[in-house]
Amino acid sequence: MESRPSIVKPSQEVREKIVRLPKSVEGRKENDDAEREKREENALLLCCFCVVMKKEKKNLEKG
């Protein structure tokens, strides 16, 4: 039979380091949220623009 490696539990200090996010990651998350909001807003504006342009095209074809 093969001997299985023993499981070593990390010390309390190591566990705290694993759980706590570095400052750069926390800042990046806030930045990602702002970027996502900006992209969503831009996508919404683009949709509105496309709808308006389709209406304008129909009006030009009628007139």
C-alpha positions as CSV (number, residue, x, y, z in Angstrom):
1,M,0.0,0.0,0.0
2,E,1.1,3.5,-0.7
3,S,1.6,5.8,2.2
4,R,-0.5,8.9,1.9
5,P,1.1,12.2,2.7
6,S,0.0,13.7,6.0
7,I,-2.2,16.8,5.9
8,V,-0.5,19.8,7.4
9,K,-2.8,22.5,8.7
10,P,-1.5,26.0,8.1
11,S,-0.7,28.1,11.2
12,Q,-3.0,30.8,12.4
13,E,-0.7,33.5,10.9
14,V,-0.8,31.8,7.5
15,R,-4.5,31.5,7.6
16,E,-4.9,35.2,8.4
17,K,-2.7,36.1,5.4
18,I,-4.8,33.8,3.1
19,V,-8.1,35.3,4.2
20,R,-7.1,39.0,4.2
21,L,-6.9,40.4,0.7
22,P,-4.0,42.6,-0.2
23,K,-4.8,46.4,-0.5
24,S,-4.1,46.3,-4.3
25,V,-6.7,43.6,-4.8
26,E,-9.3,45.5,-2.7
27,G,-8.6,48.7,-4.7
28,R,-8.8,46.8,-8.0
29,K,-12.3,45.4,-7.0
30,E,-13.6,49.0,-6.5
31,N,-12.1,50.0,-9.8
32,D,-13.6,47.0,-11.6
33,D,-17.0,47.9,-10.3
34,A,-16.6,51.5,-11.6
35,E,-15.4,50.1,-15.0
36,R,-18.4,47.7,-15.2
37,E,-20.8,50.5,-14.4
38,K,-19.2,52.6,-17.1
39,R,-19.4,49.8,-19.7
40,E,-23.0,49.1,-18.8
41,E,-23.9,52.8,-19.2
42,N,-22.0,52.9,-22.6
43,A,-23.9,49.8,-23.7
44,L,-27.2,51.4,-22.8
45,L,-26.3,54.6,-24.6
46,L,-25.3,52.6,-27.7
47,C,-28.6,50.7,-27.6
48,C,-30.6,54.0,-27.4
49,F,-28.5,55.4,-30.3
50,C,-29.2,52.3,-32.4
51,V,-33.0,52.6,-31.8
52,V,-33.0,56.3,-32.7
53,M,-31.0,55.6,-35.9
54,K,-33.4,52.9,-36.9
55,K,-36.3,55.2,-36.5
56,E,-34.5,57.9,-38.5
57,K,-33.8,55.5,-41.3
58,K,-37.5,54.5,-41.4
59,N,-38.5,58.2,-41.5
60,L,-36.1,58.9,-44.3
61,E,-37.4,55.9,-46.3
62,K,-41.0,57.0,-45.8
63,G,-40.3,60.7,-46.7
